[in-house]
């Protein structure tokens, strides 16, 4: 039966031929309980059909379909990551074809990843059972393996009754309680195969042609959206790799102090950085900074600043003001239109003394059993803002067991609060670090991250970098 035949019969989306379709989500234009018009129930001899009624029914069906597709595509367009888009595609397709369960496999043909499998109405163990079926025994598996070159739907209307199917396929279907499947390849002309979505029916069934048409239109839009998100995610992954390569891969070991760092990269690749380098006479240089902007340009500027600071710290590290002055000159020569903040500290762990200077950067914290306080640094402008940067240094002595915490302002901005309240939250989190955790600088940093950013914990799509560099003096 063709699309026009289905429309003439006013077959509602959500019912399949010869079976009772599962109850569908309430989406505009999808209502399996639409009553049949009484004007079409009567015999033609008794009630002559009015031509206008058929036209109205047909137009109403078209409007309903367009409304449905508009709502579903709008919801999909609101997703900004693959983790959000894949479940949305799977659930929207289930509503269109009248299925209650399904799975979606993301497996780009170019082999560049990422590769993911998600389920709808299927537990993790049930997905594992499905994956035990040889891929070559399933239509969608042959598509993923490149054995079937088609972008057409792949239907198995009666899995248990099809004697030509692989026995393992029927065995798993019977065990999980599905009797039919309908699969749509996800691909674009530009990228080729992206993956495949499969929806499962509890009884032998096959979507009506009208449902297939709507699902096919949606799948084409979903494939284009997935291709964009895939490119974006790969770009983010490449940026994260470059960022990590530009930062220290390990922290130095200097007698009298233990170090730990926590670094979270922003969605677009931010410009926050840190460094820790051993200096002559068992001294230690610690630095954190932030370059304005994001993306490759900010990463390049960050790499130049960090490399410059390392060179200046080796030459005149005991004078933080001189180090930052040289760094400001480097920024003006290499990035005349860019500003940056930085904080550099010269530490002598044996004496537990710290001399530091900051350029528009957030003040560090000292965390101990008897005090938790910010180190009051002199107000100063960021690097690149003035024709000649200058600020005095600050010196303090840490008690045994105290932790010196340097961080970037992303920690405060990610809190989505005013700066005053963000500082108060950071201070409260540092003061509440358990006594047992204060023996480990990594545990201190982890506790502060969880306390300041509880809703942000584990996210990788935020707009701000976060750097925490902790030094615990023995």
N, C-alpha and C positions, 0 to 999 in steps of 0.2 A: 504494500500500500504506500503511495507516495505522500509527500508533505501536504499537497493540496487535498488529497483524500482525507487525511487525518484532520485537516482544518475544517473540511466540509462537515465531518461527523462531530466536530466540536469536541474532540477527545481531549480531556484535560490532562496537562502535564502531571505526571505522578502516578498514572495507571498504566499497567502493562497488559498486553493482549493475553486474555485467558487466565490471568492470575490476579490475586489481590495484592496490590503493591503495599509496602510498609508505609506507615504514617510519615508524612514529610514535614520538615520544618515550615513554619509559617513565613513564607516569602511571597511578596506581591506577585500575583500571576500564577502561583502554584497552589492549587487547592483541589485535592483529590475528592472532595465531597461536594462538588458543584452539582446541583440538581438539574435534571434534564428538563428542558422547556416543555410545558404542557401543550404548546402550540404544535410541536412536532410529534407528540405522542399519538394524536388522533389520526385515524385513517385519512388518506388524502381525499377520498370522496366526501367525507363529512366536513372536514375543515380544509378548504383550499389553502395551500401555502402562500404566504405573502412574500413576494421577492425581496421586499425591504428587510424582512426579518433575517433572511439568510445573509444579506450584506452586513447587517448590524452585528450578527453573531461572528461573522468573519473578521470584521474590523475590531470587535471587542477582543477576539483571540489574538490578533496582531498586536493591539495595544498592550494586552496582558503580557505577551512574550517580550515586547520591547521594555516594558517596565521591569520585568524580572531580570533581564540581562543587564539593564542599567544599574539596578540595585546591587547585583552580584559583582559586576565589574567595578563599581564605585568602592565597594568594600575591599576588593582586591587591590585597587589602586592606592588605598590607604595603608597598605603594608610596605614597610621599608627594608625588610630583611627576608632572607630565605626561610628562617625559622618561623616567621609570621605568615608568609605567603603560602607555603606548602600546605599547612592544615586548612587554610581558607579555600584553596583550590579543591582540595579533596571533599570538604563538606559542601561546597557549592555544587560540585558535580554530582554528588549523591542526591541533592535535592532535585536537580534537573532530570536525572535518569530514574529517580524513584527507588534508590537503594539505601540501605541502612548502614552498610559496612563497606570498607575498601582499604586500599593501600596505594601509596604513591612512591615511586622509585625515581630519585633524581640521580642520573648517571650520564653526564655529558659525553658525547661521542668523541670529543678531542682528548679525553683522558686527563684533562686538567683539574678535575674535581670541582667542588666537593661532591662526594657520593653519600646520599642519605636515603633511608627508607622510613616512612612514617605510616601509621595506621589510623583508621577511623573505625571505632567500635571493635578494635582488635587489640588484645593485650600483647605485651612484648613476647610472651611465650607462643602465642598464636601466630605472630609474624614469623617467629622462628620455625614453626611447623611448615608454614607456606614456603619458606626459603629452602626447605629440604627437598622440595620438588625440583627435579632437574630443569634448569631454565629452558633447555631446548624442547621440553615437553609442554610448555605453555606458550600461547600466542604472544603474550607480552614479553616473555623471556627471549623468544626468537627475535623480536624487534630490538630489544636491548643489546643482544649479541650481534646485531647487524645481519642476521640471517633473513629477515623480512624487510624489504625496502618498500615501505608503504606508510602513508599517513592516515590510512583509513581506520575506522573503529574495528576492534577485534572482539567479537562476541562468541561466547560459549553458552547457548541458551539452556542446555541440559547436560551438565557435567556428569552426573551419575548415570544417565542413560546413554551417553556417547561411548560406545565400545571401542572407538578408535583412539581415545585418549590414553595417555600413559596411566597404568594402574596406580602409581603413586599419587598422581594428581587426583584421581577419584577417591583414594583412601584419605587423603588430607581433607578434601572437601566434605566427605561424610563425617570425619572426626570433628571438624569445626562447624558443621551445620550449614553450609552454603551449597546451593545446587546450580547456580548460574553465575556468569561473570560478564562484565562489559568493560572493555579497556579502550582508552583513548591515548594514542601517542602524543607526546608533547615535543614539538620541534618547530624550528623556523628555517626559512631558506638560508639565512645568513649563518646560523650556528649549527644547523643540522639537528641531530637527536639530542634532546635534553633529558628525557625520561619518559615515563608512562604512568598513567593513573588507571587503577583497576577498581571497579565497584562490584560488590558481591550481593547476590539475591538469596533469600532463604528458600525459595522455591524455583522450579524451572521458569524462566522468564526472559524476555528480551524487550528493551525499550521500544516504544512506538517511534515511528520515523520522525514525528514532530519533536519528540524528546531528543532523539539523536541529533537533529538539526540544531536545536538550541545548545546542546552540550558541545557540538562541534564548533559553533561560533564562539562560545565561551572559551573552549580550549585554545583556539587560535589567539585570542586576546591574552589568555593566561601564559601561553608560551612566549609571547613577546615580552610580557612583564617579567617572567622568569629569566629570560635572556639578559634583560637590563640588570636585574638584581644579581645575577651570576657574575656579570662583568664587574659590578660594584664590589661584590664580596671578594673577588680575586684581587681587585685593586687594593682593598683594605688589607688583605693578607700580605701582599707584596710590600705595602707601606710598613706594616708591622715588622716584617723581616728586615727591611732597611733600617728602621728605627733601632731595632735591637743590635744590628751590626754597628751602628754609630755610637752605641753606648757601651760601657765596660761589660765584658762577659763574666768577670769575676771581681770580687773585692779583695784588696790587699790584706795581708796579715801583718799587723804591727803590734809589737808587745805593749800591753797595757790598755788595749782597746779592742772591742769586738764590734763588727759592722754588720748591718743588714739593710736591704733596700727592697722597696715594693714600687713597681712601676706599672701603670695602666695606661695604655695608649688610647687616644680618642678615636672616634669613628673615622674621621678624615685624616688622621695622622697629624698629631700636634707637634709642638716644638719644645716641650719640656725635656730637660736633660739633667743629668747628675754626673758626678765624677768623684773618685776617691783615689788618691795617688800617694805612694810613699815618697818621702822627701829625706834629704840627708839628716843625720843625727837622730834617727828614729822618729822624725816628725811625720805628720800626716796632713795632707791637704784635702779638704772636703768642699764640694761645690754643688750648688743646684741653680738652675736658671730656667727661663722661659722665653722663647722667641715668639713674637707676635705673628699671627696667621696660622695656617695649616696647609697640609699637602706637601708636595715635593720641594717647593721653594723654601718653606719653613724648615724642612728637614735638612736641606743643604746649608742653610744659615746656622742651624743648630750644630751641625757637624763642624763647621768652620770655627764657631765660638768655642766649642769644647776643645778642639785641637789647639786653638790659640791660648786658652786658659792653661792647659797643661804645660805649654812651653813657658809661659810667663811665671807659672808657679814654680817650675824648676829653677828659673833664674832668680826670682825675687819673692818666693813664696812666703817668707816671714813677714812681708809687708802687704797685707790684703788690699790696702788702698792703691798701691802701685800696680798690683795685678789687675784690679778692675779698671784703673785708668788706661792701662795698655789695651785691655779688652774693649774699652769704649772707643779707642782710636781705631782698632781693627774693624769694629762694626761700622763706624762712619766711612771707612775707606772701601769696605766690601759690600755693605748693605746700607747705602745712604738714606734710603726711604723706610728703613725698618727700625723698630724699637725692641728692646729686650730688657729683662730683669735678670739679676744675678746676685748670688750671695756666695762669698768665698771665706772659708775659715781655715786658719793655720793652727793646728793642734800639736801639743807636746804631751803625749799620753803619760809619760813618766811623771810629769809635774801636774798633769790634768789641767793644763791651762789652754785657753782658746782665745785667739785674736781673730776677729772677723770684721768684715765690712759688707754692706749691702747696697745695691743700686736698685731702688724701687721694689725690693723684694719683701715678701712676708717675713716677719721676725721668727727666729727659731725658738724652740721650746727646750727647757731643761726639766726633766722628769726624775724625781727622786722620792725617797721616803719622807723627807721633811719639807720638800717644796715641789711645786709644779708651777712654773712661771715662764712667761715670755722673756726673751733677752731683748731689752730695749735698745734697738738700733736707731741711729740718727735718721730722721727723715731725709730721703734723697730721691732724686729723679731717676727714672730708668735710663739705661744706656741708650745713647742716640737721641735723647730729647733735648739736651743742651749742647751748646758749642764746646763747653769744657766741663766734664763731669768731675766732681770732687765731693768727698764726704769723709768724716773722721772714722777711725776704727773703734771697736769696742772690745774690751778684754774682760774675761771672767774666769773663775776657777771652779771646776766641777768637783763635787764630793765623791768619794769612792762609791761605786754602785749607781751613780746617776747616769741618765741617758740623755744625750744631746740629739735633738730631733730637728732635721731640716726638711722642708717640704715646699711644694709649689702651690700657687694660689688655686690650681684646679681642685685641690682638696676642699677648699672653701666654696668655690663656685658650683661644684657638683652638688653641694648640699641644698641648692635651690632656696637660699635664705639670704637675708641681709648680711652684709659682711660682719657687722657687730655681733649678730646672733651666731654667725658661723664661727667666729673666733671664740665665743663663749662655749659653743658646743665642742669645739676642738679642745679647749682647756678642760672642760668637764670630762671628756673622754680620756684625756691623758691622766687626769687626777684619779680616775677610777680604774686604772690598770691594776689588776690583782698583784699582790706582793710577789707571789710565786712566778708570775709572768715577767716581772721586771728583771729577772736574771738573764733573759734572752732578748736581745734587741729585735729579733724577728717577731717574737710573740708580742712585744710592745707595739710594733707597727701594725700587726694583724688586728689587735684589739682596737686600735684607734680607727682603722679603716671600717671595721664592722660597726663601731659605735657612731661614727660621724656619717657614714653612708650606708645605713642598713638596707634601704631599698635599692641601692646601687650595687650591692655586693654581687660580684660575678658577672656584671654586665660588660659588654664590649662595644656598645653602640652609643656611648655618651659623647658629648661634644667637647669635653675638657680632659686633657691629660692629668694624671695624678702621679706625683713622685714623693715618696717618703724615704729619707735616708737617716737611719738611726745609728748612733755611735754610743756604746755603753763603756764607760770608764771603769776599770777594775780598781 
